[in-house]
């Protein structure tokens, strides 16, 4: 339990706390459970419908509404009863054992610390940019639903990521509105004495003071650190000013706050997680601070502390290309972390730099945060099956001579938090067939239940969702045009744009060249013919931001705006500016088909297309990321041949042609092929298959359960074992590693022999271990996989000593003779029970 408690801050003393019932409203408003459980929406709408509609932020509504209005509402017995019921329900849910407590009542896991540079929880807390934050936010929500013990750690940005405006010329303008903490659903973390909890991080010249804030996310707490403290040197006050803003120096300072400051905050709070989950390499410095904390508690060296604590660290990489990792000049690392290494870790700066380099002897090589995360973790995973393969290729240089298939990177495919993204119409139909508590435990039974929904109900709910989206688009687009000084007739026309019965396509994502957001514009005239067919009309919604420094991305936005301004296109395609969580919710709830066209394999996973699943939307996407493992012909449509083609413009043209053909020959005809009741039976069958087979599989419920059972619980057990007795197991591991390193060069193979008899090969090989303990290695017979299959790897049994040899042995094994004997070769790898090879010991010796 935390030894700190949250108390009211002076900036909140103007609240009408004397009004009976206000505390209950405050309790509801400060728990972001409302971002996915909408039971309290009518409470906030009743207090101030206009402000609630604009902000979807109960905390802002509660601060803005007058005392008279509050008192009037709380004097109403029905209103008070509703609030009391909501509070009681919330408290009851927090106390009742959830999936984790029921499934793992004696788990060694008591807490996971989840570190991320961004968290997408609600538009009311704009501290996110895109996919990484989406994953982090949805996983916190799912952890709350399932009772998985997680605490989040991130940064509170004064500006967050930029907000987008499309000006009258069709160009993107970047705006950075200030995030007033008093208007956000956060509260200061205070010492028991009432003092604001502040942490000191020593930087060159001045100390950096960071303040701590708390966000309640259902059962889960999220702590955010903020550098905007009056005691800070002016340049340091802005360390947490902007998400992904500034140059390398600013990024490094942010990552020091997140990793070092974040772990230090948990220790200050008396929170001691067994598991530290690094959501991308931005948080890698937590590896160092966790080791330092263990050193302080036990008196062990950094080497031992790292061996102990890494067992409880999990590194999730989201990066599909090696150049995407954060790298820092060695001089910058020395400047900011040199004293920390020497004075806090007890190691020279050169030792620290080696942890982030491929070649420790190259003094010019930049420091790679992902390498530090790999070397400081007990497990590493990618975020889709394909991305796991890609990541093994990226990190194979850290494991020389190991087959790429054995590079120690697993995968947990991302999922999205379905209750956050489903529409009201979808909620009704899922509740009818699967119950209200469908996302609070095992979801596998839902597949059969949702299949029972008849065609007419599925089609009606899709029609209602599309109608709601069109209404939202008309309102938002007309405001967007008015703000950009459009002509009155253009604004008026926007209020009647789109057809509620027409096939509606959506394509929204970051405007970056690898995303190919303009693939649909490869042949503008053909696209226009598709959109304007009077018998089978199609309407298209485009949205997305380009990074302010990405001129190519901004140029692609301008290309779309020019196309849309053509008189023959303007009523069939729109660009909605300022793509954020609220806009995403509306789009994924109402579109019929979600289109995604990245270059394979640069979409590590992708989550936008997952959000349409619960809403009965369908996917037409490149065979990349999650869609590469989800796609089957009866559930959606696929682009590409499953191969990699780089930036080849000829292949882009080929895929654009394929995209147009899919729309013309498959998607559009199927949508408009109706029976006598106006239902498209083949389309509805596709909706049913997609909802039944994909929604549960690509939900954050499944993702978090998989993390808990495959990573968190084993990591907690491993960490506890190594940390026992002040880390004695860590001392033994370090001694083993030193012995392996010292003696490995003396290993050598002797004579080998193969005898084939019947359907068996019998292999024997001589091995001279010299000074290395035979129990410190494992000898294996290995053969590469065939036609993409798994490799064959069988442990060889140690037999008699070799006569006259010092520490030499004969090893043997039998394998089926279904493959030629020449396919196999022997190898030696380090071995110690409870260690992760090759992650912790990457040496390997091949017979040939």
N, C-alpha and C positions, 0 to 999 in steps of 0.2 A: 504494500500500500504506500502511496505517496505521503511524505511527511509534510507536504505543502498543501494548502487549501486555497480555493478561489474566494476572494472577498470583493465587495463592491469597490470600484475605483472612484476617485473624486470626479472624474469626467462623467460619471453616471449618477451623481447625487441629485440631479434635478428630476429624476424619475418620481412619479407619484406613488411611491411605495406605501404611502398611508392608505391608499384605496384598497379595500379588501378584495382580494382576488387577483391583484396585479402580479403578485409573485408567481402565481400559477401560469399566467400568460407569459411572464418572463422565462419560466422554466421551459415552456413549449417553444418559444421563439429562439432560445439559445441552443436548442438541440436540433441539429440539421437533419434529423429523422424526417422532418417535413419536406425535405428535398426529394424523397421518394415515397413517403406515406402521406397521402393527400387528405387524410381524414380531417385535418385542422384547417384546410383551405377556406372553408366557409366562415371560420372565426375571423380570419384576417380580412377577408372580403367584406364581412359585415362591419368591421371597424372603419375601413377606408377602401372601398372597392376600386377607386381610380388608382390610388398609390399601389395597392396590391397587384393590380393588373400590369402596372408599369415595372415594378421592381421584383415581384415574387420574393420579397425579403421581409419576413415577419418582424425581424428586429427593427427595420426601418419604419414599418407601420407602427409598431409599438412606441417608438420614440417620437414619431411625428404627430400621432393623433392627440387631440386635446384632452385635458383632464376631464372636462365635462362629458365628452363623448365616451371616454373610458368608463366613467362612473355610470353613465346612462346604460351602457351595454352590460356592465357587471351587476347593475341593479335588476336586470332582467333575469328572472329565475331560469328561463329556458337556456339563455346564453351561459349563465353561471354553471348550470348543470352540464352543458356540453363541454365546457372547459374542464370541469371536475372529472368528467368521464374520460376525456383525452389524457389528462395527467395520470389518472389511475391506470389506464391501459398502458401508457408508456412505462410507468414504474413496474407494473406487473410483468411486462415483456422483458424488462431488464433483469428481473429476479428469477424468472422461470428458466430451468436448464434448457439450453438450446442444443442443436445438433452436436456440437463439439463435446459438450459436457455429457450428453447421453452416449455418444459413440466412443469417447475416449476418457472415461471417468478417472483413470489412474495414469494419465499421460504425464511424462516428464516435462512437458511444455507448460509453462505458466505465462509466458509473454513473448511476443515477437515485436521488435522495434522495426518499423517499416519506414525507411528513409527515401525521400523522393524530392526532386527539385520543384515539382509542381503537383498539385492535387485539384482535379476537377470534381467538385462536389455540387456546386450550384452557381448560377450566374450571380447570385448574391454574394459570392466570395470569389472574385475574379483573380485567382492566383494560378492560372493555368494557361497553357498555350494550345495544346492539342493532344495527340495520342498518348504520350507518356503520362500526362496528368489525368487523362480519361481512365487509363488502366489503374492508376494509383487510387483515384477517387472511387471507382467502382469496386475495387478490391476492399477498400475500407468499409464500404456499405455492406458488401457481402459478408465480410468478417463479422460485422454487427449482427446481421440476420442469423448467421450460423453459430454465433457465440465463440468464434475463434479468437483467442486472446491476443489482440494486436493493439499497438499504440503507434500512431503516425508521427513523423518528424519532418518538418519542412520549413519554408521561409515565408514570412509575411511581407509582400512587396508593396511599396508605396504606390507604384503605378501598375505593376503586373505586366502582362503582355499588351501590345498596342491595340487600340480600337481602330477600326477601318471605316473610312468614308470614301465613297466614289464621287469625285467632283463632276462638274458639268461637262468636263472634257473626257470623262471616262477613265480618269487616272486615279490610282489609289492614293489617299492621304492617310498618314499615320498620326493618330492622336494618343496622348498618354494622360487620361484623367487620373486624378489623385484618389487613391483608396483611403478614405477617412476611416481609421479603425473604429471610431465611434459609430459608424454606420454599418459596420460589418458584424456578422454574428460570431464575434470573438470576445473573449474576456481576458484581462490581464491575469497572469499567474503571479500570486503574491506569497511572500514569506508569511509564516504564522504571525509575525509581528506586524504585518500589514504593508511592509516594504515591497515594492515591485521587484520580482525576481529578475536579477540582471547577472549576466555572465561576462567575464573578462577573457578576451582572446588577444594575446600579445602579438602585435604586428610591428613592423619596423618603425621606430620613432614614437609611435603612440599605441596605447591599448585600444582595442575595439570593444565597446560595451554593447551587448545585445540584450534586448528585452524579450521576455517570453509571454506568449499568448496561448490560450487554450480554445479549441473548437470541440464541441461535443457532437459526435456523429453516431447517433443511436447509442449502442453500448460502448463504442470505441472513442478514445480521445485522440485528438490530433494536436500536437504542439508546434507552434510556429515561432521562429526567431526573427527579430526585427532590429536593424542597426540604427534606426532613426531616433537615437538617444542624444539628448542635449549635451551629454558629457563627451561626445565623440568629436574628434578632429573632423572639420567639415567634409573632407573627401571621404572619410569613413562612414559618415552618416548615410551616404547614398549607396552603401554596399548592397543593401536589399531594396534598392529603388526600383529596379526594373528586371523583369524575368528575361533572361538571355540577352540582356543589354550590355553595352560596353565591350572592351577588348579582353585579351587574355588575362591581364592583371586583375580586372574586375571579376572575371569568372573565377579565378583562383581564390580570391578573397571570399566570394560567395560560397565556394565549395569548402573552404575552411570553416565558415560559419555553419554550414549544413552538417558536415561530417564531424569536425572536432567539437564545435559548439553544441551540435545536436546530441552527441553521446554524453558530453559533459552535463548538459541539461538533465538528461535522464538520471545520471548519477546524483546530481544535486537534489532531484526530486525523490531520491530513494527508490527509484525504479531500476530493477536489475533483470533485463531480458536475457533469456538463454540464447535467443536467436536474433541476429541482426540481418534484415533483408535489405540489400542495396538495390534499389530500383534504378538501374543504370549507373555508370561509373562516376557520375557527379558526386555521389555520396561516399566515394572510396576512402576518403580520409578518416571516416568513422572506424575503419580497420585499425588505423594507427592509434586513435584515441582509446579505442576499446582495449588494445594491448597495453597502452600506458596505464589505464585504470587498473588492469590486472597486475601490472608490475607494482603499482603503488600499494595494492592490497596484500600482495604476497611476497614482495621482495625479489621476485624472479627477474631474470634478464629479459630484454626485449625479444630475443630469439625464442626463449621458452614461452613467453607470454603470447607471442604470435602463433606458435604451434598449438597452444591451448585454445585461444579464442577463435582462431580461424575455423575450427570445427563447428562453431555456432554461427558462422557467417554464410549467407547465400547471396550470390551475385547474379542478378537478372540483367542480361544485355538485350537492348532493343535495337542495336545498330547493325545494319546489313552490309556496311562497307567499312573497311579498316580506317579510312580517312575520317569517319564520323566520330571517332573517339576524341575526347578532350586530351590535347597534348600541350605541354608547357616547356618553354625553354629552360635548360638546367639552371641558368643564372636566376630565373624567376623563382624556381623552387628553392634554391639556396638562399635567396633574399628573404623569402617569406617563411620557409620551413627549416632553414639551417639551424637556427638556435633551438627550435622545437625538437629537432632530431638529437642535437647534442645534449641539451639540458633536461628534456622530458623523457626521451626514449633511450638516452645513453648510448647512442650510436653516432658515427660521423655522418655528415650530410651525404657523403659518397655512398654509404650503405643504403640510405633512404632512396637515393636516386636509382640504385640498382634494382630496387623493387618495382620501378616503373619503366624499365628498359628491357628491350630484347637482348641487346649486347651490353652486359654490365661494364665492359672495358672501353666502350665508346663514349668518351666524355662529352661529345657533341650531340649525342642522341637525346631527343626530347623525352620528357617524362610523360608516360601514358597512364592515365587514370584507370583505364580498363585493365592494364597489366597489373597494377597495384591491386585492383579488386580481385583478379584471378588468383594472384599469389597470396592474398589474404583471406580467401574463402575456402570453405570445405565442400562447396558445390557451386556449379555454374549452370545456368540454363538460358536458352533462347525462348522466344515467345510464340513460336509455331513450329510445326514439324520441319518445314522447309527451312525456317530460320535457324533451327538447331543445326541442320546440315551446313548452312552457310557459315554459321559461327564457328563450327569445327574447322572450316577452311581458313577463317580469319585468324584463329588462335593456334593453328598447327605449328607455327614457327616457335612457340613456347615449349613444344613437346617434340624436339627433333628426333627423327628416326622412328617415331610412333606412326602406325597407320592412321590416316585421317579419321577413319570411322571410330577409332578408339580415343580421339582427343576428347577430354572429359567435359563435354558440354551436352547436357540433356535438353529437354524442352518441356514447357508447360504452355500450351496454346492459350492466349488471352481469351477472355470472355467479357461480356458487358452485363451490367446490373439491370436485368430486365424490368424490375419495378420502377426504375428511374426513367426508362425510355418508352414504356408502353403508353398508348393513348387510352383515354377513357373508354372508347369503344372496344379496344383490345382487352382492357381489364374486365369488362363485363363478360365477354365470351370466355376468357380464360377462367374467370371465377365460376361461371356456370358449369364448366366441364372439369375443372381441376381444383377448385376450392380456393379460399382466401390465403391459405398458408402454403401455397404451392412452391414458393421460393425459399422456405425456411428449413429445408432438410434435403433428403435424397430426392432428386428430380427425375430419375429414370422412369418411374411409373407414369409420368405426365404424357409421354409419347402416345401411349394407347388411349388415354382419356381424351386428348384434344382431337384425335382422329374421329371421335364420335360426333363432332360438330357437323351438321348437314350443310350441303352446298348453299342453300338460300341464306342461312345465318352467316356463313363466311363471307359471301358476296355482299350482303347488306352491311356488315360491319366495315368491309373495305370501302364501300361506297360512302358510308357516313364519315369515315376517316378522311377520304379524299375531299369531300365537301368541306370539312372543317379546315383542311389545309388551304384550299382555295380561298376561303373567307379570310384566313390569316394573311395570305399572300397579298390579297387586294388591299388590305389595311396597311400592311407594312410597306409595300411598294409605293403606294401613293404618298406616304409620309417620307419615304426615302427620296422620291422625286421632288417633293416640295422643298426638302432641305437642300437639294442641289440646284435650286432655282430653275427647275424645269418649267416648260410652258403650261399654263392652266389646262389646256385641252389634253396634254399628255398626262397630267395628274388625274384628271377626270376619267380618262380612258383606263388608267390603272385600277380604278375602283370597280371595273367590270371585266377585268382581264381573266382569261382562262375559263375553261368549261369543266364543270364538276363531273361530267360524264366521260371526259376524254382521258386517254392513257397518259399518265403523268410520270415523267422520268426525273430523277434527281441525281446530281453529281456535285458533291461538295467535299472539299479537302483543301489542304495547303497547296498553294500555287507554287510548285517547284518543278523543275524540268523533268526529274525522274518520275513524277506523278503523271506526266503527259496530260494535263488538264485540257489541252486543246486538241486532243486526238479526234474528237467529234468535229472539229473545224477543219480537218484535213481537206475535205471537199465541201465548201460552204453551200454550193448549189444543190448538191445531193442531200445534205442535211436539211436544207430548206424544203426540198420536195417531200422528204419524210414527214416533216412537221406540219406541212400545209395541205396534206391530202384531205379533201373535203369529206370523203366517205369514212376515212379512218384517221381522224386528227390526233396529233401527238403534241404534248406540251412539255417543256424542259425547264428545270430550275437549276441554276448554277450558283454556287457560293464558294467562298474561300478567300484566304489572305495570302499575300506574298510577303516574305520577310522584307522589312524596310531596306535592307542592304541587297536584296535580290532583284536586280534590274530585269533579268530575264523573266522572272515570275511576274513582275509588275507589267511587263510588256504583254504577257499572255492574258492578263486581266483586261488590258486595253483592247486586245484583239477581240475578246468576247463582247465588250461594250460596243465596239464599232459594229459588229455583226448584229447585235440586238437592236441597234438604232436604225437598221434598215427597215423601211416601212413594211416590207413583206415578212419580216421576222419578228417585229416588236410585239405582236399579240400571241406569239407562240413560244417565246423563250425569254426568260428574265434572269438578271443577276441580282441577287440579294446581298447587300453589303453587311459587313461586320458579323461574319460567321462566328457565332459563339454557342454556348450550350443551349440557350433558349431557342435559337433558330434551329439548331440541330434536332431538338425534341420535336418541333413541328414538322420538319422535313421527313425524318425517319418514320413518323407516325402516319403520314399521308401519302407518300409517293408509292407508286405501283412497282417501279423497278429502280434499284440503286445501281448506278454505273460507276465502275472504278477501273482505271486503266494504267496502273503503274508499270514501269519496266521491271520485269522479273530479273533478279530476285531482290529488288530494292525496297519492297514493302515487307518489313520484318514480319508484321502480322496484319495490321489494319483492323480497325474496330467499327468504322462507320457502317459498313454493310451488315455487321452483326445486329445493329440496332433495329433494322427493319424486320428482322425475323419474327419477333414477338408481335409485330403489328401486321403480319400477313404480307409484307412487302417481299419482293423477289430480287435476286442479285444477278447482274450481268457483269462479270469481272474477269480481269486477268487471272490466269492460274498462278497466283502468287500469294504469299502470306497464308492467312487462314483459309482462303477460298481454294487453295491448292489441295487441302485435305478435306474440305467440305463438299466440293462439287460432285454431283452426279447429274446426269441429263434430266432426270425427272423433277429436279428441285430448282433449277435456274439455268443460266447460260454461261459459257466460258469463252474467254479469248485466249489466244496463244496456243503454242504446241508443247508447253511444259519445258521448253529449253530456254537458254539465255542467249540474248542477241545484242547485248550492250546498247550503244546509242546509234545503231545502224538506222539511218533515215529510210532506207528501202524497207526494213522490217516494220518500221512505224507505219509506212504507207500500206503495207500488206495487212497489218492489223486494223488500220482504219477502214480499209475495204471490207474486212471480215466483220467489223462492228456494224457498218451500214447494212451488210447483207443479213446479219442476224436480226437486226431490227425489222428490215423489210420482209424477210421470208419466214421468220419464226415468231418474234415477240409480238409484233403488231397484229398479224393475222390471228394469233391465238387469243389475244385480248378481245378482239372484235368478233370472234366466232361464237355466237350466242344461240341458246336453245329458245323454245317458245316463251319461256318465262324471263328472257333477257339475261340469263346467266351464262357465262362462258365456262362450260364444264371442264375443259382441259386446263384452263387457267386456274380454276378453283382447285382442281386436283393437285396442281403444282403448289398452290398456297398451302394446302393441307400437308403435303409431304415436307415442305420447308419448315412449317411451324412444328410439326411433330418430331422430325428427325434432327433439326438443327438448333432449335431454340434452347433446349436444355443443354445440348452439347457445347454450345458457344455462349453460355452464361457465366458470369463471374462466380455464381454459386459453384459450378463444377470446377472452375479454376482454383478458387480458394480451398475447396475440399482437397483438390489434388496437391496444392502446395502444402496443406496441413499434413496430409498423410505421407506424401512422398519426400518432403523436404523438412518441414518444420519439426515434426516429432522426432525423426531420426537425428536431426541436427542438435536438438535439445538434449537428447540422450548422449550423443557424442561429446558435446560440450561439458555436460555434467561429469562424465567419466574422466575427461582430461583435467577438469578444474579441481577434482577432488584432491585432498591432501596438499593444498597449496600448489597444485600443478605438477605433482611428481610424474604423472604420465607424460606431461609435456617435456620434462627433463629427459625421460627415457627416449622419447621420439627424436629430440634434438641429437642425443648421443648416437642413436641408430643412423640418422641422416649423415652425421659426420663420419661414421664408420663406413657407410656405403660410399660416400664421396672419396674417402681416403683410399679405399681398397678397390674401387671399381675398375681402375685402369689395369689391375693385375689379373682380372678375369680372362680366361680364354677357353675356347672349345678345343677338344682333342678329336679323336677318330669317331666317326659316326657309322652306323650300320642300319640297313633296312632289309627286312625279310618279308616277302609277300607270300602268304599261304592261304589258299581258299579266298574268303572274302575279307581278309584282314591284312593290314600292313602292321608290322612290328618295328618300331623305331627305337634305336639305342644311340645314345650320344655320351661321350666323355666330357666332363666339365672340371676344370681346375679352378678352385675358388681361392686358392692361396690364403690370404689372411682374413677372408670374409666368412662370417658365420653362415653355415648352410641354411640355418633357419631364417636368415635375413634376406633370402632371395626365393624366387619361384621360377622353376624352369617349365616352359610351355612349348607345345608343338602348335604351330600356327599355319593357317592357309587363308588366303584372301577369299572373300565371298565370290560367288559365281552369279553373273547376270543380275547384279544389284542385291544379291542375298547377303545374309550375315556371314562374317568370317567364321572359320572353325578355329577354336582355341581350346586345347586340352592340356591339363596339367600333367607333366611327366613325373613319375615316381622316382624318388631317390633310391638307388640300389646300393650295391657294395662299394666300399672304398677301392680306388684304383691302387694296385700293388706298387709300392715304391714311391707313390706320389704323396705330397703333403697336401691334405685337404682336397683331394680329387675324388670324384664319384662318377658312377655310371647311372644315367637316368634313362628310363624307358616308358613307352606307352604304346597302346594298340589303337588303331583307328580303322574304320571301314575302308575297304579297298575300292570304293565307288569312284574315287578320284585318283589320278596318277600320284605315285609317291613323290615325284619331283615337285608337286604343288606345295609340299609341306617343308617347313624349316623350323628349327628349334630357336628359342630365344630365352634370355634371362632378364627378369625384371625384379626390382626391389620388392620386398614383402615384409609387412609387419601388420599383425591383426589390429583392426580399428583405424588404419590409415588409408587415405584415398590415393591410390596409385593409378595414373601418373600425376594427378593434380599436386600431390605433395612431394613426390619423388619421381622425376621424369626420366631417369636413366633407363636405358635398354641396350642390350647386347644381342645381336643377331648372329646365328651360326654362319650365315652367308648372305 
